Amino acid sequence: MYESSILVFPGQGSQAVGMGKDLYDNNKEAKAVFDEVDDALGQKLSDIIFNGPMEDLTLTSNVQPAIMAMSIAMLRATETELTKYVAGHSLGEYTALCAAGALSLADTARLLRLRGDAMQRAVPVGEGLTAVILGLDIEKVREICNKTNCDVANDNSPGQVVISGAKNIVEETMTLAKEAGAKRAMALALSVPVHCRIQAPAAEEMKAALEKIEIKTPKAILISNKTTSPMSDPDEIKEALVYQITHGVHWRESVLKMHELGITETVEVGPGAVLTGLTTRICPEMTARKLEL
């Protein structure tokens, strides 16, 4: 069944208060994942995941390890076998590497906590903004961003592009996008701007942290957010994880690369179904489904 499938792991925005509570209560493998993440962080993150409040869960430093924990708990609870390739959207790339045995669960949790904290430190609250542009192709959005000095944060699917940067620059870009015919230009409820050049201080922090972490050769090949190509060299992976802090996620191109490699199905592991929806829009020839619990 998994010969032509790929496991894909979601990024920020897929979280929900209460996610994983049934798994924690009824599956010892899942419970062990949440407990190990709590121990690694020195905090009962599981309590925030299960009970909220949502404002605490959506804090960047909490939501990144929380989504990873939920995804790995699902994977282990279902005893899902590893596919030849794995991929993840933004923070999901860390989850994919954990699933593939390149990163330990504890190291992944600590790295994602640091990643969230570093991103928040890099851009004080209120100074940055992330927004989604609907109804314009990536070339048109890039053309507008080049005029305003804005960054393309995510090339998610045809007609769905996320932009990010300083608040005034993103707002100007949203206005120009609407004038160019965008159906919608909407700010996203993120506490930090993501995948943009003003996150350079966070990239430096992550580079220093990753130098101290062992990344093993993954047991499944990573389809990289950076290159959209297969990646398995640990040094190359470290470089890509630093790179993605200040550069956009090429998800649309990644899915097209999956299809080119002969992959016919994406299996989304984690909360929500964002990537499942994106796959069907990007490449109708592929099938997409959520991992069933």
C-alpha positions as CSV (number, residue, x, y, z in Angstrom):
1,M,0.0,0.0,0.0
2,Y,2.9,2.4,0.8
3,E,5.1,1.7,-2.2
4,S,3.7,4.7,-4.0
5,S,2.6,6.8,-1.0
6,I,4.4,9.6,1.0
7,L,3.8,10.6,4.6
8,V,3.3,14.4,4.9
9,F,3.3,16.4,8.1
10,P,1.4,19.7,8.6
11,G,2.7,23.0,9.8
12,Q,1.3,25.8,11.9
13,G,-2.4,26.5,11.7
14,S,-3.6,22.9,12.0
15,Q,-3.8,23.0,15.8
16,A,-6.9,22.6,17.9
17,V,-7.4,22.5,21.6
18,G,-8.1,18.9,22.7
19,M,-6.2,17.3,19.8
20,G,-4.7,13.9,20.9
21,K,-6.6,13.6,24.2
22,D,-8.3,10.4,23.2
23,L,-5.0,9.0,21.9
24,Y,-3.3,9.9,25.2
25,D,-6.0,8.3,27.3
26,N,-6.3,5.1,25.2
27,N,-3.0,4.3,23.5
28,K,0.2,3.8,25.5
29,E,2.5,4.6,22.5
30,A,0.8,8.0,22.0
31,K,0.9,8.7,25.7
32,A,4.6,8.0,25.7
33,V,5.1,10.6,23.0
34,F,3.3,13.4,24.8
35,D,5.0,12.5,28.1
36,E,8.5,12.5,26.4
37,V,7.8,15.9,24.9
38,D,6.7,17.2,28.3
39,D,9.9,15.9,29.8
40,A,12.1,17.3,27.0
41,L,10.6,20.8,27.4
42,G,10.3,20.7,31.2
43,Q,6.7,21.8,30.9
44,K,3.3,20.2,30.7
45,L,2.8,21.1,27.1
46,S,0.3,18.3,27.0
47,D,-2.0,20.1,29.4
48,I,-2.1,23.2,27.1
49,I,-2.7,20.9,24.1
50,F,-5.6,19.1,25.7
51,N,-7.2,21.9,27.7
52,G,-6.1,25.2,26.2
53,P,-6.7,28.0,26.3
54,M,-6.4,28.5,22.6
55,E,-4.4,31.7,23.1
56,D,-1.7,29.7,24.9
57,L,-1.7,26.9,22.4
58,T,-1.3,29.2,19.4
59,L,1.8,30.9,20.9
60,T,4.5,30.1,18.4
61,S,6.8,28.5,21.0
62,N,4.0,26.1,22.1
63,V,2.2,25.4,18.8
64,Q,5.3,24.2,17.0
65,P,6.2,21.3,19.3
66,A,2.5,20.7,20.0
67,I,1.7,19.9,16.3
68,M,4.8,17.8,16.1
69,A,3.9,15.8,19.2
70,M,0.4,15.2,17.9
71,S,1.7,14.0,14.5
72,I,4.3,11.6,16.0
73,A,1.7,10.3,18.5
74,M,-0.7,9.5,15.6
75,L,2.1,7.8,13.7
76,R,3.2,5.6,16.6
77,A,-0.3,4.9,17.8
78,T,-1.3,3.5,14.4
79,E,2.0,1.7,13.9
80,T,2.2,3.2,10.4
81,E,5.1,1.9,8.4
82,L,7.5,4.4,7.0
83,T,7.3,5.3,3.3
84,K,10.2,5.7,0.9
85,Y,9.8,9.5,1.1
86,V,8.5,11.9,3.7
87,A,7.8,15.6,3.6
88,G,6.6,18.3,5.9
89,H,5.3,21.8,5.6
90,S,7.5,24.3,7.5
91,L,7.7,23.0,11.0
92,G,6.4,19.7,9.6
93,E,9.8,19.2,8.1
94,Y,11.1,18.7,11.6
95,T,8.3,16.2,12.3
96,A,9.1,14.3,9.0
97,L,12.8,14.0,10.1
98,C,11.7,12.8,13.5
99,A,9.4,10.2,11.9
100,A,12.3,9.1,9.7
101,G,14.7,8.6,12.6
102,A,17.0,11.5,11.7
103,L,16.1,13.4,14.8
104,S,15.2,12.1,18.3
105,L,11.8,13.0,19.6
106,A,13.3,15.0,22.5
107,D,15.7,16.9,20.2
108,T,12.8,17.7,17.8
109,A,10.7,19.1,20.6
110,R,13.5,21.2,22.0
111,L,14.5,22.5,18.5
112,L,10.9,23.5,17.7
113,R,10.6,25.3,21.1
114,L,13.8,27.2,20.3
115,R,12.6,27.9,16.8
116,G,9.4,29.4,18.0
117,D,11.1,31.5,20.7
118,A,13.8,32.7,18.3
119,M,11.2,33.7,15.7
120,Q,9.3,35.7,18.3
121,R,12.5,37.4,19.6
122,A,13.6,38.3,16.0
123,V,10.5,40.4,15.4
124,P,8.7,42.1,18.3
125,V,4.9,41.6,18.4
126,G,3.1,44.0,16.1
127,E,6.0,44.7,13.9
128,G,5.6,41.8,11.4
129,L,2.7,40.4,9.5
130,T,1.8,37.3,7.5
131,A,-1.0,37.3,5.0
132,V,-2.6,35.0,2.4
133,I,-3.3,36.1,-1.2
134,L,-6.1,34.1,-2.9
135,G,-6.8,34.2,-6.6
136,L,-3.4,35.3,-8.0
137,D,-0.7,33.0,-9.5
138,I,2.7,32.8,-7.9
139,E,4.4,34.8,-10.7
140,K,2.0,37.7,-10.2
141,V,2.5,37.7,-6.4
142,R,6.3,37.6,-6.8
143,E,6.1,40.5,-9.2
144,I,4.2,42.6,-6.6
145,C,6.5,41.5,-3.8
146,N,9.5,42.6,-5.8
147,K,8.0,46.0,-6.0
148,T,7.3,46.3,-2.2
149,N,10.3,44.3,-0.9
150,C,7.9,41.7,0.6
151,D,8.7,38.0,0.9
152,V,6.8,35.0,-0.4
153,A,6.5,32.8,2.6
154,N,4.6,29.8,1.1
155,D,3.8,28.8,-2.4
156,N,1.0,26.6,-1.2
157,S,-1.1,25.8,-4.3
158,P,-2.3,27.4,-7.5
159,G,-4.0,30.6,-6.4
160,Q,-2.9,30.4,-2.7
161,V,0.2,32.3,-1.8
162,V,1.3,33.4,1.7
163,I,3.4,36.6,2.0
164,S,5.3,37.8,5.1
165,G,7.5,40.6,6.4
166,A,7.3,44.0,8.1
167,K,3.7,45.0,8.8
168,N,3.6,48.1,6.6
169,I,5.2,46.3,3.7
170,V,2.8,43.3,3.9
171,E,-0.1,45.7,4.1
172,E,1.1,47.6,1.0
173,T,1.5,44.3,-0.8
174,M,-2.0,43.2,0.1
175,T,-3.4,46.4,-1.3
176,L,-1.6,46.0,-4.6
177,A,-2.6,42.4,-4.8
178,K,-6.3,43.4,-4.5
179,E,-5.8,46.0,-7.2
180,A,-4.2,43.3,-9.4
181,G,-7.4,41.2,-9.1
182,A,-6.8,39.0,-6.0
183,K,-10.1,37.5,-4.7
184,R,-8.9,38.0,-1.1
185,A,-5.9,39.3,0.7
186,M,-6.2,38.4,4.4
187,A,-3.9,38.7,7.4
188,L,-3.3,35.5,9.2
189,A,-3.5,35.0,13.0
190,L,0.2,34.3,13.6
191,S,2.2,35.9,16.4
192,V,5.2,36.2,14.1
193,P,6.0,36.8,10.4
194,V,7.2,33.5,9.0
195,H,9.7,32.5,6.3
196,C,11.0,36.0,5.6
197,R,14.3,37.9,5.6
198,I,13.5,39.8,8.9
199,Q,13.8,36.4,10.6
200,A,17.6,36.4,10.0
201,P,18.4,36.6,13.7
202,A,16.2,33.5,14.3
203,A,18.1,31.7,11.5
204,E,21.4,32.4,13.3
205,E,20.0,31.0,16.5
206,M,18.8,27.9,14.8
207,K,22.2,27.4,13.0
208,A,24.0,27.5,16.3
209,A,21.5,25.1,17.9
210,L,21.6,22.6,15.0
211,E,25.4,22.5,15.1
212,K,25.1,20.9,18.5
213,I,22.5,18.3,17.5
214,E,23.1,15.0,15.8
215,I,21.1,14.5,12.7
216,K,21.3,10.9,11.4
217,T,20.8,9.8,7.8
218,P,17.0,9.5,7.6
219,K,15.4,6.1,7.0
220,A,13.1,7.8,4.5
221,I,14.2,10.4,2.0
222,L,13.1,14.0,2.7
223,I,11.4,16.0,0.0
224,S,12.9,19.4,1.0
225,N,11.0,22.7,1.5
226,K,14.2,24.4,0.2
227,T,14.9,22.5,-3.0
228,T,11.7,20.4,-3.5
229,S,14.2,17.6,-4.3
230,P,15.0,14.4,-2.4
231,M,17.5,15.0,0.4
232,S,19.2,12.6,2.8
233,D,22.6,14.0,3.7
234,P,22.6,15.2,7.3
235,D,24.7,18.3,6.7
236,E,22.5,19.3,3.7
237,I,19.4,18.8,5.9
238,K,20.8,21.1,8.6
239,E,21.5,23.8,6.1
240,A,18.0,23.4,4.7
241,L,16.4,23.8,8.2
242,V,18.3,27.0,8.7
243,Y,17.5,28.3,5.2
244,Q,13.7,27.8,5.6
245,I,13.6,30.3,8.5
246,T,14.2,33.2,6.1
247,H,13.0,31.7,2.8
248,G,9.7,30.4,1.5
249,V,8.2,26.9,1.6
250,H,7.9,25.6,-2.0
251,W,5.0,23.2,-1.2
252,R,3.3,23.4,-4.6
253,E,6.5,22.5,-6.3
254,S,7.2,19.8,-3.8
255,V,3.9,18.0,-4.5
256,L,4.7,18.3,-8.3
257,K,8.1,16.7,-7.5
258,M,6.4,13.9,-5.6
259,H,4.2,13.2,-8.7
260,E,7.3,13.3,-10.9
261,L,9.0,10.7,-8.6
262,G,6.1,8.3,-9.2
263,I,4.3,9.0,-5.9
264,T,0.5,8.6,-6.4
265,E,-0.8,9.3,-2.8
266,T,-0.1,11.6,0.1
267,V,-1.0,10.4,3.6
268,E,-1.3,13.4,6.0
269,V,-0.2,12.6,9.5
270,G,-1.2,15.1,12.2
271,P,-4.1,17.5,13.1
272,G,-6.3,18.9,10.4
273,A,-6.4,18.2,6.7
274,V,-4.7,21.3,5.2
275,L,-2.1,19.3,3.2
276,T,-4.7,16.9,1.9
277,G,-6.7,19.7,0.5
278,L,-3.6,21.3,-1.1
279,T,-2.6,18.1,-2.8
280,T,-5.9,17.7,-4.6
281,R,-5.6,21.3,-5.9
282,I,-2.0,21.1,-6.9
283,C,-2.0,17.7,-8.6
284,P,-5.5,16.2,-9.3
285,E,-3.8,13.0,-10.6
286,M,-2.7,12.2,-7.1
287,T,-4.9,11.0,-4.3
288,A,-4.7,12.5,-0.8
289,R,-6.0,11.2,2.5
290,K,-5.7,11.7,6.2
291,L,-4.1,8.9,8.3
292,E,-7.0,7.0,9.9
293,L,-6.9,6.5,13.6
